[in-house]
């Protein structure tokens, strides 16, 4: 996932699936290569690349890591900010 640090909006998300017959080692190698490509493409001080290993969806990731939710969403959920 790629998030804009200023607005908190997600600009890009991707879930890499394990291919049929692919070994865990091959999957990890492909995942790391893809992460490097995404980091290179979305290079910038205002962007943050988030790798959510073992997470099925953006919503699941945000539930697990509430610090990455936007301030508006955090206020709506009643979370104390600051």
C-alpha positions, 0 to 999 in steps of 0.5 A: 500500500502507498499512503500520502503522508499529508492527507492520509489517503491511500494512493495504491494498494496491491495484494500479491497472491502465491502462484500455483506450484510456487514455493514459499521461498519463490513467493518471498523473493517475488514479493521482495522484488515487487516491494522494491519496484513499488518503492522505486515508483512511489519514491518521495518524501510525502509518500509512505510505502506500507507492507502488510504481510499476512493481511487480507484487506486494507480494512483488516490492515487498518484494524490491526494498525489504527495509527495508519488510519486518516485523522478523519476516520480516527475521529469518526471512530472516537479515537483520541488523537494527539 
